[in-house]
Amino acid sequence: MTSVESTRVKPPTPRERARTQTIADIVRLGREHLALHGAAALSLRAVARDLGVVSSAVYRYVENRDELLTLLLIDGYNELGDEVDAAVDSVPESDFAGQFRALATAVRAWAIREPASYALLFGSPVPGYQAPGERTTVPGTRVIVRLVHIFDAAFRAGALDAEVSPGVVIPEGLAADLAAIRTEMNLAAPDASLARGVLVWTSLFGAVSFEVFGQYGPDTFKAREELFGHQLSVLQGVVGLQG
């Protein structure tokens, strides 16, 4: 047997394909129930009913409600991450401001289109549920990792103003946290830039959350896209991103 033959991935068996499809159907129906009833009211029995099987059959694929919530989290994080990656990848590598705006716009568009999934990912915690970090951390950090690397690439290319907030002192404890992040993610940007990047991150999702969760009220801002575009311009200035 050649090395190519020995390392060739075997195609899934019919049983494996059927299992994968069933889990995909459960996740799809779970998202529909999430949109209709909210995360706290999510029920595997109700999902089984819509799937056309007895509840005991569903438990062979998804152990309990918490497992379904975990699958929905992973599905949502990855769908958002895929859309963000596609948007950023469509912008030239040297256009860091364009990449930032593409990322932010993709987050907003997905959140408005999928408010229930956005609420599960970034809203109030579901009572009694603790997401397993070993399964959700990687998909859950895809967007912030992409955002950080846009800013860090801009710094390395000289397109990020590291002195945009002169005189602001980074406290010792925060500096230690930032140093750990810099090492873990192999970043070059200094503390001040990283700290401002955190502010941009939280401000971006805060702006999206205010819109998705109706915190502005129905009549305060009718020009929502213009408001969001202005917010991005301000945040671009906060982090010192040129362009």
C-alpha positions in Angstrom: 0.0 0.0 0.0 1.4 3.4 -0.9 1.6 6.3 1.5 -1.1 8.1 -0.4 -3.4 5.2 -0.1 -2.7 4.7 3.6 -3.5 8.3 4.4 -6.6 8.7 2.2 -9.7 9.6 4.2 -12.4 7.0 3.9 -15.7 8.3 2.7 -18.5 8.3 5.4 -20.7 5.3 5.6 -24.4 5.5 4.9 -25.1 5.3 8.6 -22.6 8.1 9.3 -24.2 10.3 6.6 -27.6 9.6 8.0 -26.4 10.6 11.5 -24.8 13.8 10.2 -28.0 14.7 8.4 -30.2 14.0 11.4 -28.1 16.2 13.6 -28.2 18.9 11.0 -32.0 18.6 10.9 -32.2 18.8 14.7 -30.0 22.0 14.7 -32.2 23.5 11.9 -35.3 22.8 13.9 -33.7 24.0 17.1 -32.9 27.3 15.4 -36.6 27.6 14.4 -37.7 26.9 17.9 -35.2 29.3 19.3 -36.6 32.1 17.1 -40.2 31.3 18.1 -39.9 30.5 21.8 -36.4 31.7 23.0 -33.5 29.7 24.5 -35.1 29.2 27.9 -38.1 27.4 26.4 -36.1 25.2 24.1 -37.4 21.6 24.2 -36.0 18.5 22.6 -39.4 16.9 22.8 -40.8 19.7 20.6 -38.0 19.4 18.2 -38.6 15.6 18.0 -42.2 16.2 17.3 -41.4 18.5 14.4 -38.8 16.0 13.2 -41.5 13.4 13.1 -39.9 11.0 15.6 -40.4 10.0 19.2 -38.4 11.9 21.7 -36.3 8.8 22.6 -35.0 8.7 19.0 -33.7 12.3 19.3 -31.9 11.5 22.5 -29.7 9.0 20.5 -28.3 12.0 18.6 -28.6 14.9 21.1 -28.3 13.9 24.8 -30.4 16.8 26.4 -31.4 20.4 26.1 -27.9 21.6 27.1 -26.3 19.6 24.3 -28.8 21.2 21.8 -27.9 24.7 23.1 -24.2 23.9 22.7 -24.8 22.7 19.1 -26.8 25.9 18.4 -24.0 28.0 19.9 -21.4 26.3 17.7 -23.6 26.6 14.6 -24.3 30.3 15.2 -20.7 31.2 16.0 -19.4 29.4 12.9 -22.1 30.8 10.6 -21.2 34.3 11.9 -17.5 33.6 11.6 -17.9 32.3 8.0 -19.8 35.4 7.0 -17.2 37.7 8.6 -14.3 35.8 7.0 -16.0 36.0 3.5 -16.6 39.8 4.0 -13.1 40.5 5.1 -11.5 38.3 2.5 -13.3 40.3 -0.2 -11.3 43.4 0.7 -7.6 43.9 -0.4 -5.1 42.9 2.3 -3.6 46.4 2.4 -7.0 48.1 3.0 -7.2 47.7 6.8 -9.9 50.3 7.3 -12.0 48.5 4.6 -11.5 45.2 6.3 -12.6 46.6 9.7 -15.7 48.1 8.1 -16.4 44.8 6.2 -16.1 42.8 9.5 -18.4 45.2 11.4 -21.0 45.4 8.6 -21.1 41.6 8.4 -21.6 41.3 12.1 -24.5 43.8 12.0 -26.1 42.2 8.9 -26.0 38.7 10.4 -27.4 39.9 13.8 -30.3 41.7 12.1 -31.1 38.7 10.0 -30.7 36.2 12.9 -31.7 38.0 16.0 -32.6 34.9 18.0 -29.2 33.3 17.3 -27.4 36.6 18.0 -29.3 36.8 21.4 -28.2 33.2 22.2 -24.6 34.1 21.4 -24.3 37.6 22.9 -27.5 38.2 25.0 -28.4 37.2 28.5 -27.1 33.8 29.7 -29.6 30.9 29.6 -30.6 30.0 33.2 -29.0 26.7 34.2 -26.8 26.4 31.2 -23.0 26.6 31.1 -21.4 26.5 27.7 -18.5 24.0 27.5 -15.4 26.1 26.8 -13.5 23.2 25.2 -16.1 23.2 22.4 -17.3 26.8 22.2 -14.2 28.9 22.8 -12.6 28.5 19.4 -15.8 29.1 17.3 -16.8 31.8 19.8 -13.7 33.8 19.4 -13.4 33.7 15.6 -14.7 37.3 15.1 -12.6 38.9 17.8 -9.5 37.0 16.6 -10.0 38.3 13.1 -10.6 41.8 14.4 -7.4 41.7 16.5 -5.3 40.5 13.5 -6.7 43.3 11.3 -5.5 45.9 13.8 -2.2 44.1 14.4 -1.5 43.8 10.7 -2.3 47.5 10.3 0.2 48.3 13.1 2.9 46.2 11.5 2.3 48.0 8.2 2.5 51.4 9.8 -1.3 52.1 9.3 -2.2 52.2 13.0 -1.4 55.3 15.0 0.0 54.1 18.3 0.0 57.6 19.8 -3.7 58.4 19.2 -4.3 58.8 22.9 -1.1 60.2 24.4 -1.0 60.6 28.2 -3.3 57.6 28.9 -1.6 55.3 31.3 -2.2 51.6 31.2 -2.6 50.3 34.8 -0.2 47.5 35.9 -2.8 44.8 36.1 -4.2 45.6 32.7 -0.7 45.7 31.2 -0.1 42.1 32.5 -3.4 41.0 30.8 -2.4 42.6 27.6 1.1 41.1 27.7 -0.5 37.6 28.0 -2.8 38.3 25.1 0.1 39.6 23.0 2.1 36.5 23.7 -0.8 34.1 23.1 -1.8 35.6 19.8 1.8 36.6 18.6 0.9 40.3 18.3 3.2 43.2 17.8 0.9 46.1 18.7 1.7 47.9 22.0 -0.5 48.0 25.1 -2.2 51.3 24.2 -3.3 49.9 20.8 -4.5 46.6 22.3 -6.5 48.4 25.0 -8.2 50.6 22.4 -8.8 47.5 20.3 -10.8 46.0 23.2 -12.8 49.2 23.4 -13.6 49.0 19.7 -14.6 45.4 20.1 -17.0 46.0 22.9 -18.3 49.2 21.3 -19.0 47.4 18.0 -21.0 44.6 19.7 -22.7 47.2 22.0 -23.9 49.2 19.0 -25.2 46.0 17.3 -26.9 44.8 20.4 -28.6 48.2 21.0 -30.1 47.9 17.5 -31.0 44.2 17.6 -32.5 44.4 21.1 -34.5 47.6 20.4 -32.6 49.7 22.9 -32.8 52.8 20.8 -36.6 52.8 20.8 -38.7 52.7 17.7 -38.4 56.4 16.7 -35.1 57.8 18.0 -33.0 56.9 15.0 -34.6 56.2 11.7 -31.3 56.4 9.8 -29.9 53.2 11.4 -27.4 52.5 8.6 -26.1 56.0 8.7 -25.8 55.9 12.5 -23.8 52.6 12.3 -21.5 54.0 9.6 -20.8 57.1 11.8 -20.1 54.8 14.8 -17.6 52.9 12.7 -15.9 56.1 11.7 -15.6 57.1 15.3 -14.3 53.7 16.3 -11.8 53.8 13.5 -10.5 57.0 15.0 -10.4 55.6 18.5 -8.1 52.8 17.5 -6.0 55.1 15.2 -6.7 53.2 12.0 -5.7 55.2 9.0 -7.7 55.2 5.7 
